[in-house]
Amino acid sequence: MNWPVWSLPSAMGQPGFQSVSGYSACPTVHRDGTLAEYVAMEARNLAPLPGDVDFTVGASLPISGLTAWQGLFQHGRLQAGQSVLAHGAAGAVGSIVAQLAREAGAYVIGTGRAADRQKALDFGVNEFVDLGNDTLEDIGGVDLVFDVIGGDIQRRSAALIRVGGTLVTVVGPTDVRPVDGLTVDFVVEADRAQLSELVQRIRDGRLRTNIGKVSSLDDAVETFNSTERRSGKTVIRIRP
Ligand SMILES: NC(=O)c1ccc[n+]([C@@H]2O[C@H](COP(=O)([O-])OP(=O)(O)OC[C@H]3O[C@@H](n4cnc5c(N)ncnc54)[C@H](OP(=O)(O)O)[C@@H]3O)[C@@H](O)[C@H]2O)c1
């Protein structure tokens, strides 16, 4: 669970809500997230959730969306015409990486499991590598690897990066370095301007989030403890 907190327009005007006018990906709530009906935070960490964006979509956007945005554009310095290896392209982060990279004019190679192929293609990857059955090395060179998996996949991916390219990873520090390239591991940060860019893309249909299971607060523990495979973001609805 992460920390997307959006203001509820319906709460405006009620005590404690008058000066709050937005949403947030706010890492100050708790590093590993929380579930709460009400949260107090500084207004500067909030940005507006447009009235035409569903709360479930809003909840699914900040972490995955900002992670994808920052990895591609801030840390990866993606340029139009470059190629991106987007791991886990049917997952929450990877599916947004695929869409944003395509929109930015990149050629996107998505990866995942065999069952993820169509979903990744639906999110816009130009081609798909089934990591269980295809040979990753067959894709040739890429300019940017967006890693959400780590381990051996990360190491093999780094070897595919062209001179001057970048390995961006969100699964923690790594010693893996592309030859004559850069490795960046990072943790997503709140950014109101970037969040606004993302939500605008949702509104005009250029971006969609990857929502998996939606549960009630009562079912949250069972949902998080479940061992069944889930594709997409888990969202806990505080109110039905
Ligand atoms: N640093 C940060 O700021 C930051 C921010 C967001 C996320 N993260 C991290 O990034 C990772 C991905 O997050 P997410 O929300 O996108 O997760 P997710 O929705 O589960 O997506 C990951 C995708 O990669 C696939 N995958 C994983 N290992 C694979 C393998 N060996 N072969 C083929 N496919 C594989 C998963 O398939 P299966 O479901 O079948 O495994 C899933 O489709 C997590 O570790 C998360 O903690 C870090």
Ligand as a Chemical Component Dictionary entry (heavy atoms), coordinates in Angstrom:
data_LIG
# 
_chem_comp.id                   LIG 
_chem_comp.type                 NON-POLYMER 
_chem_comp.pdbx_formal_charge   0 
_chem_comp.three_letter_code    LIG 
# 
loop_
_chem_comp_atom.comp_id 
_chem_comp_atom.atom_id 
_chem_comp_atom.alt_atom_id 
_chem_comp_atom.type_symbol 
_chem_comp_atom.charge 
_chem_comp_atom.model_Cartn_x 
_chem_comp_atom.model_Cartn_y 
_chem_comp_atom.model_Cartn_z 
_chem_comp_atom.pdbx_ordinal 
LIG N1  N1  N 0  11.474 2.950   -5.787  1  
LIG C1  C1  C 0  10.234 3.392   -5.879  2  
LIG O1  O1  O 0  9.961  4.564   -5.644  3  
LIG C2  C2  C 0  9.148  2.454   -6.294  4  
LIG C3  C3  C 0  7.904  2.970   -6.672  5  
LIG C4  C4  C 0  6.909  2.067   -7.109  6  
LIG C5  C5  C 0  7.189  0.718   -7.160  7  
LIG N2  N2  N 1  8.403  0.266   -6.738  8  
LIG C6  C6  C 0  8.726  -1.169  -6.799  9  
LIG O2  O2  O 0  8.689  -1.554  -8.169  10 
LIG C7  C7  C 0  8.284  -2.901  -8.266  11 
LIG C8  C8  C 0  7.109  -3.016  -9.237  12 
LIG O3  O3  O 0  5.990  -2.339  -8.705  13 
LIG P1  P1  P 0  4.568  -2.476  -9.419  14 
LIG O4  O4  O 0  3.611  -1.748  -8.559  15 
LIG O5  O5  O -1 4.673  -2.133  -10.850 16 
LIG O6  O6  O 0  4.340  -4.056  -9.264  17 
LIG P2  P2  P 0  3.417  -4.999  -10.147 18 
LIG O7  O7  O 0  2.138  -4.320  -10.484 19 
LIG O8  O8  O 0  3.387  -6.318  -9.449  20 
LIG O9  O9  O 0  4.251  -5.129  -11.519 21 
LIG C9  C9  C 0  5.395  -5.901  -11.677 22 
LIG C10 C10 C 0  5.231  -6.717  -12.937 23 
LIG O10 O10 O 0  6.462  -7.379  -13.255 24 
LIG C11 C11 C 0  6.183  -8.778  -13.408 25 
LIG N3  N3  N 0  7.342  -9.550  -13.026 26 
LIG C12 C12 C 0  8.025  -9.506  -11.864 27 
LIG N4  N4  N 0  9.028  -10.389 -11.859 28 
LIG C13 C13 C 0  8.978  -10.997 -13.067 29 
LIG C14 C14 C 0  9.762  -12.012 -13.694 30 
LIG N5  N5  N 0  10.800 -12.580 -13.075 31 
LIG N6  N6  N 0  9.434  -12.406 -14.938 32 
LIG C15 C15 C 0  8.384  -11.854 -15.572 33 
LIG N7  N7  N 0  7.611  -10.891 -15.046 34 
LIG C16 C16 C 0  7.912  -10.467 -13.809 35 
LIG C17 C17 C 0  5.032  -9.031  -12.469 36 
LIG O11 O11 O 0  4.391  -10.239 -12.768 37 
LIG P3  P3  P 0  3.849  -11.144 -11.527 38 
LIG O12 O12 O 0  2.772  -10.330 -10.892 39 
LIG O13 O13 O 0  3.386  -12.391 -12.165 40 
LIG O14 O14 O 0  5.040  -11.338 -10.616 41 
LIG C18 C18 C 0  4.162  -7.800  -12.747 42 
LIG O15 O15 O 0  3.417  -7.928  -13.939 43 
LIG C19 C19 C 0  7.949  -3.355  -6.832  44 
LIG O16 O16 O 0  9.083  -4.014  -6.315  45 
LIG C20 C20 C 0  7.710  -2.050  -6.100  46 
LIG O17 O17 O 0  7.987  -2.160  -4.722  47 
LIG C21 C21 C 0  9.390  1.097   -6.319  48 
# 
loop_
_chem_comp_bond.comp_id 
_chem_comp_bond.atom_id_1 
_chem_comp_bond.atom_id_2 
_chem_comp_bond.value_order 
_chem_comp_bond.pdbx_ordinal 
LIG N1  C1  SING 1  
LIG C1  O1  DOUB 2  
LIG C1  C2  SING 3  
LIG C2  C3  SING 4  
LIG C2  C21 DOUB 5  
LIG C3  C4  DOUB 6  
LIG C4  C5  SING 7  
LIG C5  N2  DOUB 8  
LIG N2  C6  SING 9  
LIG N2  C21 SING 10 
LIG C6  O2  SING 11 
LIG C6  C20 SING 12 
LIG O2  C7  SING 13 
LIG C7  C8  SING 14 
LIG C7  C19 SING 15 
LIG C8  O3  SING 16 
LIG O3  P1  SING 17 
LIG P1  O4  DOUB 18 
LIG P1  O5  SING 19 
LIG P1  O6  SING 20 
LIG O6  P2  SING 21 
LIG P2  O7  DOUB 22 
LIG P2  O8  SING 23 
LIG P2  O9  SING 24 
LIG O9  C9  SING 25 
LIG C9  C10 SING 26 
LIG C10 O10 SING 27 
LIG C10 C18 SING 28 
LIG O10 C11 SING 29 
LIG C11 N3  SING 30 
LIG C11 C17 SING 31 
LIG N3  C12 SING 32 
LIG N3  C16 SING 33 
LIG C12 N4  DOUB 34 
LIG N4  C13 SING 35 
LIG C13 C14 SING 36 
LIG C13 C16 DOUB 37 
LIG C14 N5  SING 38 
LIG C14 N6  DOUB 39 
LIG N6  C15 SING 40 
LIG C15 N7  DOUB 41 
LIG N7  C16 SING 42 
LIG C17 O11 SING 43 
LIG C17 C18 SING 44 
LIG O11 P3  SING 45 
LIG P3  O12 DOUB 46 
LIG P3  O13 SING 47 
LIG P3  O14 SING 48 
LIG C18 O15 SING 49 
LIG C19 O16 SING 50 
LIG C19 C20 SING 51 
LIG C20 O17 SING 52 
# 
